[in-house]
Each structure stands twice: as structure tokens, then as C-alpha cells.
Amino acid sequence: MKKLLLPTLIVAMGFGGAYAGSKVSKAIPTYHMEAGKCIQVQQECNELPGVVCTLNDDGVTQLYKFRANETTCSFELSRSN
């Protein structure tokens, strides 16, 4: 019985860790244009095709993956579901 308990606990801990890891927020650095400048924000978006990812504060400001330079953002992101 003791020989079975330790492997069972290890497997259960592995499943628990995998489940907890899948629920972690995937907020990545994202960027938006504001007053002619590319500004960084933290918001959950993804790179897959879909509905355009917008700033949570206003729902219309489009978010991007990269800051090409101070005045240019690039690579549109999609809304995470």
C-alpha cells in the first residue's frame, strides 16, 4: 500500500500543477497608439486571427504586439477568449 501512495501523490500533484498553470493570466506586453506615440499596456490578447483586440478601458483603441519605434506600433492582435 505504501508503494502505491507516493506515485499516486506525485501524479496528483502533477495534474494539479498543470491545471493551475493553465489558469494563469496570459497578459503580455501590448501596445496602443495615444497622441501619436506607441504606449505599452498589459492586456490579454493573442496572435491568432479573430476579433481585433482593443483596450479594455475604451473598447475601441486597437492593440498591437510590437513597438517598432516611439511613433509606430505593429502587428495587430486578436481578442483572447
Secondary structure by P-SEA (a helix, b strand, c coil): caaaaaaaaaaaaaaaaaaaaaacccccbbbbbcccccccccccccccccccccccccccbbbbccccccccccbbbbbcc
